[in-house]
């Protein structure tokens, strides 16, 4: 049972009443749980920088092992300062270990078992917070028989998971194992697999017992071997892909193909039946799970949260998701924190917390906490706990659905303590594997070249007794009995791959307004959008939600509250009312909820300040990867698009300052797989209405809409707006000179404020340089600029040239960073050398709106100056058309006009310093606008 004493260097510290209390020490010896508890008082002198006192504490430990025998041993914790020791070779370390001496390794200097917990002082007194169950009364003899089959099924799944990592041949072990049967590249994560399989088996039991609508979300996404193993056993893999039918051939294809070209990757992805969560970046499983159960009243999602993943910020916030879940209209999540103690190379925070600390934390979050850890009766413990969780969920739901909701209900959660790499190799080269960080990935990394590791693998795989579990690749009947009926299998749950139902969308046309540039008739785009969304909610009260980071009113979308309320169950003013709006000051939660909601067949909208949507950039990247693979997987059906509205844009964040001026979400999306991305910049409320209507009806995309919340002119008549948005870009002849025909220069606007300035510049040039022919173009669909073939919306070269000409200067005023436009048009022929892009150049502060434009070179004056100079350069070049006169011949003095515009820019700088705001004439467009 290990050495009888060991020494650990530890500096003594002063604590309350000079008492040092050792609360609990955990160690895993093979698959046997050893638990030690003791409290010792020992006087310790306070430390100072001048003097430190070191002591030895003698602790009596009572190990409780599976045989229920107990022994009494004394361990000494030497608290003297660590002394330098000459380094030993690996062979010396191994020899010392074989002789019973403690070994050391670089990451853990002492041989002290991991998970030593210092009891808090003063005590937390949380003993009554943990849920206690009388397992003997809750578990029947029939359950015990079921557990035998479940253990057999887990042996089968664990064999498959381990073999996926190691074997390329002889997958049924009919021949003696040889090194030739082992993959050359060993990829995968073993450590989390046994716990996933354990939880999977108990989910199946709960489904069978209560005929539940349930599926599993695995936060430890690299545990794909465990998920795939169970899907193979239940027959789901074969249903979706005949290569993996339950047979000798199917078994070979699965095991050999894992992390192999053409096979499954090492993490859960869209090719995995039942999956709605990409298993790469950690932190989002819990939020996605809650998103899935919103408006799915009969659905229960079991979510495994790894104790490494639990350290992430998004997961820390996701625990609060129940505060936004109305049990009257939504399903439930059973969160299971798998505290196996280790990340990739060190202990986890949650695995190192004591029971009292865990119970204090999660009880404070609003949960009832049940810890499952008794390895002697682990199946009975888990089964009773899952039954308890289900009973609590139904109790809370029944109360809400009968009209007597429980105020601040405490939802169930389970903390599962099992050894990392459970059932895997126990010890190799004198180092413990099972129950330590060494089992996290590939526990035997040198198995092809190291004889000891090879022997360990051979013994490990044989320990599962393959012949008792399979016959010609088909699971035996005892294994099959543990899975639910076909309609309830988690891998076949249609909500995970075929649940989409389109929204019933209202007609937006009655909300449009006639074209006008009169300032007293301007309309705020987001106000109109809010009115439309209120109608969407009325027609889709159970399949549309808005997830917003506490900014709905600020973004001028409060019109939605004509049809709904906010949904925050801990607020008595908006609880139990079926509100469609969830606001939480966490972009990660909004994104996770929206993903879960969308992937299970519904449609959502995520409005946000422009500056803070980039917070979820990597989440969107992960989602887009999942969705890309999903589109390439023939059995996955369409889903609704992810829909974002960025408002409170950088150009009108002059009051909040530099930190709020950030359009970089555009840059991130442009870099994604282009057939998925749609980026729209509607310039007024009419174009916004037709755009949002289009996005809510679309499927399988990531839609980004960027619009202003400030009053703006209505540039187009309603029908013109619809036609313009269908085209993605068009010539605005109303605002061009000479109807935009045969232009000398092309001015392009893309975005609200930037389009405003383009039209203002065009009007100025009509007044100041009336003989200069100016064409105004507006781009509302950014991706039409892409080179032909790069995006489904990309214009053909002929269409592109019809808008932008083949040889005239193009001055492009863009909402975001100039590099986005330059990158999109880079492969366009005939554009190089004549395109000038104005945009946000990271210049900003707390200032006036017009100063934001001038600081970044996007004002009407900057555009007009560039247009004049560009035309003159064009005219002076040898390629210029000889029929065109230069500016002087047309009665315009280039230098005088440019000087005047520059002078007006300088005058503006002085004006705002004196008066603190922009002059009235710069808030309007020049008087010749129609």
HELIX and SHEET records of a PDB file:
HELIX    1   1 UNK A   16  UNK A   18  5                                   3    
HELIX    2   2 UNK A   90  UNK A   98  1                                   9    
HELIX    3   3 UNK A  135  UNK A  138  1                                   4    
HELIX    4   4 UNK A  141  UNK A  166  1                                  26    
HELIX    5   5 UNK A  179  UNK A  181  5                                   3    
HELIX    6   6 UNK A  193  UNK A  210  1                                  18    
HELIX    7   7 UNK A  221  UNK A  223  5                                   3    
HELIX    8   8 UNK A  224  UNK A  234  1                                  11    
HELIX    9   9 UNK A  236  UNK A  240  1                                   5    
HELIX   10  10 UNK A  242  UNK A  244  5                                   3    
HELIX   11  11 UNK A  248  UNK A  257  1                                  10    
HELIX   12  12 UNK A  285  UNK A  293  1                                   9    
HELIX   13  13 UNK A  309  UNK A  311  5                                   3    
HELIX   14  14 UNK A  313  UNK A  318  1                                   6    
HELIX   15  15 UNK A  319  UNK A  324  5                                   6    
HELIX   16  16 UNK A  350  UNK A  352  5                                   3    
HELIX   17  17 UNK A  355  UNK A  365  1                                  11    
HELIX   18  18 UNK A  375  UNK A  377  5                                   3    
HELIX   19  19 UNK A  378  UNK A  401  1                                  24    
HELIX   20  20 UNK A  437  UNK A  439  5                                   3    
HELIX   21  21 UNK A  451  UNK A  462  1                                  12    
HELIX   22  22 UNK A  466  UNK A  468  5                                   3    
HELIX   23  23 UNK A  477  UNK A  480  1                                   4    
HELIX   24  24 UNK A  486  UNK A  488  5                                   3    
HELIX   25  25 UNK A  490  UNK A  492  5                                   3    
HELIX   26  26 UNK A  494  UNK A  496  5                                   3    
HELIX   27  27 UNK A  509  UNK A  511  5                                   3    
HELIX   28  28 UNK A  519  UNK A  521  5                                   3    
HELIX   29  29 UNK A  525  UNK A  539  1                                  15    
HELIX   30  30 UNK A  558  UNK A  562  5                                   5    
HELIX   31  31 UNK A  587  UNK A  599  1                                  13    
HELIX   32  32 UNK A  610  UNK A  613  1                                   4    
HELIX   33  33 UNK A  614  UNK A  616  5                                   3    
HELIX   34  34 UNK A  617  UNK A  631  1                                  15    
HELIX   35  35 UNK A  650  UNK A  652  5                                   3    
HELIX   36  36 UNK A  658  UNK A  660  5                                   3    
HELIX   37  37 UNK A  664  UNK A  670  1                                   7    
HELIX   38  38 UNK A  685  UNK A  697  1                                  13    
HELIX   39  39 UNK A  718  UNK A  727  1                                  10    
HELIX   40  40 UNK A  733  UNK A  735  5                                   3    
HELIX   41  41 UNK A  737  UNK A  740  5                                   4    
HELIX   42  42 UNK A  752  UNK A  768  1                                  17    
HELIX   43  43 UNK A  782  UNK A  785  5                                   4    
HELIX   44  44 UNK A  797  UNK A  804  1                                   8    
HELIX   45  45 UNK A  818  UNK A  825  1                                   8    
HELIX   46  46 UNK A  849  UNK A  855  1                                   7    
HELIX   47  47 UNK A  860  UNK A  876  1                                  17    
HELIX   48  48 UNK A  888  UNK A  890  5                                   3    
HELIX   49  49 UNK A  894  UNK A  915  1                                  22    
HELIX   50  50 UNK A  920  UNK A  923  5                                   4    
SHEET    1   A 3 UNK A  32  UNK A  37  0                                        
SHEET    2   A 3 UNK A  22  UNK A  29 -1                                        
SHEET    3   A 3 UNK A 117  UNK A 118 -1                                        
SHEET    1   B 2 UNK A  56  UNK A  64  0                                        
SHEET    2   B 2 UNK A  70  UNK A  78 -1                                        
SHEET    1   C 5 UNK A 213  UNK A 218  0                                        
SHEET    2   C 5 UNK A 299  UNK A 306  1                                        
SHEET    3   C 5 UNK A 332  UNK A 338  1                                        
SHEET    4   C 5 UNK A 411  UNK A 416  1                                        
SHEET    5   C 5 UNK A 367  UNK A 372  1                                        
SHEET    1   D 2 UNK A 427  UNK A 428  0                                        
SHEET    2   D 2 UNK A 431  UNK A 432 -1                                        
SHEET    1   E 2 UNK A 470  UNK A 471  0                                        
SHEET    2   E 2 UNK A 474  UNK A 475 -1                                        
SHEET    1   F 2 UNK A 523  UNK A 524  0                                        
SHEET    2   F 2 UNK A 711  UNK A 712 -1                                        
SHEET    1   G 6 UNK A 581  UNK A 583  0                                        
SHEET    2   G 6 UNK A 544  UNK A 548  1                                        
SHEET    3   G 6 UNK A 603  UNK A 609  1                                        
SHEET    4   G 6 UNK A 642  UNK A 647  1                                        
SHEET    5   G 6 UNK A 702  UNK A 706  1                                        
SHEET    6   G 6 UNK A 677  UNK A 680  1                                        
SHEET    1   H 5 UNK A 729  UNK A 731  0                                        
SHEET    2   H 5 UNK A 774  UNK A 779 -1                                        
SHEET    3   H 5 UNK A 745  UNK A 750  1                                        
SHEET    4   H 5 UNK A 809  UNK A 814  1                                        
SHEET    5   H 5 UNK A 835  UNK A 838  1                                        
END                                                                             
